[in-house]
Amino acid sequence: MRRRTFLGSSAAAGGLGLLAACAPGSDSGGGSGSDGGGGPAASDVETDPAVMGEITLKVWDQEVRGAQNDAITALIESFQSEYPNITVDRVSQSFDDLQQQTGLALSGNDVPDVLQVNNARGDMGEFVKAGQLMDLSGYAEAYGWEDRFPASVLSKARYSSDAVTFGEGSLWGLPQTGEVCGIYYSAAKLEAIGAEPPATWDDLFALVQTAQDAGEQPLVLGNLEQWPALHVFGPLQAQFVPAEEIVTLAMGNAGAEWTSDANVQALTQLADWASSGAFGDSPNGLAYDTAWAEFTEGTGVMLIGGSWLAPDMEAVMGEDLRFMAPPAGADGTVATTGGTGLPFGIPAQAANPDAAAAYIEYITSDTAMELIAEKGGMPVLRTAELAPASGVNKDAYEAFDAVSNDGVLLPYLDYATPSFADTAGAALQEVIGGQSDPSAAAEALQADYGEFTAEG
């Protein structure tokens, strides 16, 4: 799942602390060579790209949207200008296409040197288990990544070498950006229906009804691909389910139950929104990118989604577009889905691993963080410092700050098991479409999670 964000060190250390089972270098994992995995020791790493000879570096990413593409394109141009001996052969594709191609590429003989990999167990976890990704612990030591990145951020790309443990162990990727899911709204439409931004979940539920009574579609969702509903359900779930329980479920750790009354209540609210038409006539038949584009053209009052959409939607809506963290949830604090952007990893069979690591270092440097912010993205480091002075991105940065400092930044639900993206995507789509009731959906989610945690 895309996704994908963290403020600076202090911000990330807040809400994400729940996700970090141990600090790098502890007995449970971290540090150079802690789990093996074929990566070089720090002493064997060449960190100067200028002396690496003539290289064509194959890079696969999914930074295809405007601000994302603008930032990575500018960084590549700068990297090649500084190191003319290295030519970056970049292949950019959608998140879904990248997921489909990655498995095929990693099992073949012609692999890229740098690859964005979804953190989830079904993607990164499976590739780690199969020995298809390189352990980056030696590179982390050579470049000082563990000093520069908060432990809580790095935990989102840590697995034990057998992939049983998620959140600790060796490092398999490095993120460049961060993400938080919240509520986009049209300020003009709220004013037109006599409403204010919701301060509580009860306010939000009332606002949905107010919008419907005024003849407006309250919420916009395009769920043709199935995964977008997880970005709506994640924030909604936190209104009913304690954050600690959601973290346990989403990280695929034993000790929670999808069939709890609170989870069924959350699924019931999702079903109620769908059956009442709050998402429009056919959210399951609408593509994700079509949905947010329609929102910018005037469909709907609110859209619950990720911060990565802000720059492209702002380009159309301007100052009318606003963003906020969801209201405080079951714990009395703000908790919502979020995390890092997809980490950049190095395949185990990469032809140019040192150059690949140098590229990753370059696109995650302090200068890179400044450029990402300048282009409208949310950098994973120095976020509070680099927040814009106004506009929806300022809203998004502040929402991230509020969640990660004073609340809980919850894991993406598809992290839970190797098959959970498909299980949860299908279950939520059926709830939204009315083909499955909330209790049956909860049973399906529990079956996948329960089987996996029992095996673990």
Secondary structure as GFF3:
##gff-version 3
##sequence-region A 1 456
A	DSSP	alpha_helix	9	15	.	.	.	ID=ss1
A	DSSP	three_ten_helix	16	19	.	.	.	ID=ss2
A	DSSP	three_ten_helix	42	44	.	.	.	ID=ss3
A	DSSP	three_ten_helix	49	51	.	.	.	ID=ss4
A	DSSP	beta_strand	55	61	.	.	.	ID=ss5
A	DSSP	alpha_helix	66	82	.	.	.	ID=ss6
A	DSSP	beta_strand	86	92	.	.	.	ID=ss7
A	DSSP	alpha_helix	95	106	.	.	.	ID=ss8
A	DSSP	beta_strand	114	116	.	.	.	ID=ss9
A	DSSP	pi_helix	121	125	.	.	.	ID=ss10
A	DSSP	alpha_helix	126	129	.	.	.	ID=ss11
A	DSSP	alpha_helix	137	143	.	.	.	ID=ss12
A	DSSP	alpha_helix	145	148	.	.	.	ID=ss13
A	DSSP	alpha_helix	151	154	.	.	.	ID=ss14
A	DSSP	three_ten_helix	155	157	.	.	.	ID=ss15
A	DSSP	beta_strand	158	159	.	.	.	ID=ss16
A	DSSP	beta_strand	170	171	.	.	.	ID=ss17
A	DSSP	beta_strand	178	186	.	.	.	ID=ss18
A	DSSP	alpha_helix	187	192	.	.	.	ID=ss19
A	DSSP	alpha_helix	201	213	.	.	.	ID=ss20
A	DSSP	alpha_helix	228	240	.	.	.	ID=ss21
A	DSSP	alpha_helix	243	250	.	.	.	ID=ss22
A	DSSP	alpha_helix	261	275	.	.	.	ID=ss23
A	DSSP	three_ten_helix	283	285	.	.	.	ID=ss24
A	DSSP	alpha_helix	288	296	.	.	.	ID=ss25
A	DSSP	beta_strand	302	306	.	.	.	ID=ss26
A	DSSP	three_ten_helix	307	309	.	.	.	ID=ss27
A	DSSP	alpha_helix	310	317	.	.	.	ID=ss28
A	DSSP	three_ten_helix	318	320	.	.	.	ID=ss29
A	DSSP	beta_strand	321	324	.	.	.	ID=ss30
A	DSSP	beta_strand	335	340	.	.	.	ID=ss31
A	DSSP	beta_strand	344	345	.	.	.	ID=ss32
A	DSSP	alpha_helix	353	363	.	.	.	ID=ss33
A	DSSP	alpha_helix	366	375	.	.	.	ID=ss34
A	DSSP	alpha_helix	383	386	.	.	.	ID=ss35
A	DSSP	alpha_helix	392	406	.	.	.	ID=ss36
A	DSSP	beta_strand	408	410	.	.	.	ID=ss37
A	DSSP	three_ten_helix	413	415	.	.	.	ID=ss38
A	DSSP	alpha_helix	420	433	.	.	.	ID=ss39
A	DSSP	alpha_helix	438	455	.	.	.	ID=ss40
###
